[in-house]
Amino acid sequence: MACTSAAPDQHFARALGIEKQLLRANPDADYGHPGYVSVLRELRAVPSGASEKDRARKLAQRIRDGRRFAAQEAYAQIDHLPTRLEGREKPLPSRVGSPAQASSAGKRRTRPQKAAAGAAQLSALTAEQKARLDITMYSTTWCGYCKKARRWLTSNDLPFVEKDVEKDAAGAAEFRKLTGGRGGVPVITVGDTVIRGFSASSLEAAIEKAAKSN
């Protein structure tokens, strides 16, 4: 009984120790770092009924959520986020008082400002400028990022042509020519600019550039 009761604390303490070493060696690491696989392994080893089980469960969930955000950033063509995480901030490892945490916090604070600036630029476009834009989105019905891109284009009142690469043979041929048959959807073209995946900032920059050149 004594060995069993001591093991949970050892597993949890070991998980925290691994994370501490990981962050010391990689100050800017997020939960997508491969070292967090070892942290998760120790957290899962904390048995039910242990005093640290609830803390271990919450930390493991936070890490798994962070890894979903990391996968989303790495593979934008695939929607890795469950509905409960949409619109939420990416969870990051705790670095209380560290320069890395301050840097990350600063970045998080500036994102809304950048988004607002982009929205202002788009709203400043005239109806004539928008009408001259040549935007095409190659998509599928099941793709989560296609839905986000579609919603973004529509909410910004931007005219675009959508081609389902699973239903539109001509659109599928264009998609293969653009991508070389590699990669997923969406692929969005703004004039001659090709954007793989959905990135609001990339679209804003391409649209601004196209509007100035028209």
Buried (B, 14 or more C-beta within 10 A) or exposed (E): EEEEEEBBEBBBEBBBEBBEEBBEEEBEBBBBBEBBEBBBBBBEBBBEEBEBBEBBBEBBEBBBBBBBBBBBEEBBBBBBBEEEBEEEEBBBBEBEEEEBBEEBEEEEEEEEEEEEEBBEBBEEBEEEBBEBBBBBBBBEEEBBBBBBBBEBBEEBEBEBEBBBBEEBEEBBEBBEEBBEEEBBBBBBBBBEBBBBBBBBEBBBBBBBBBBEEE
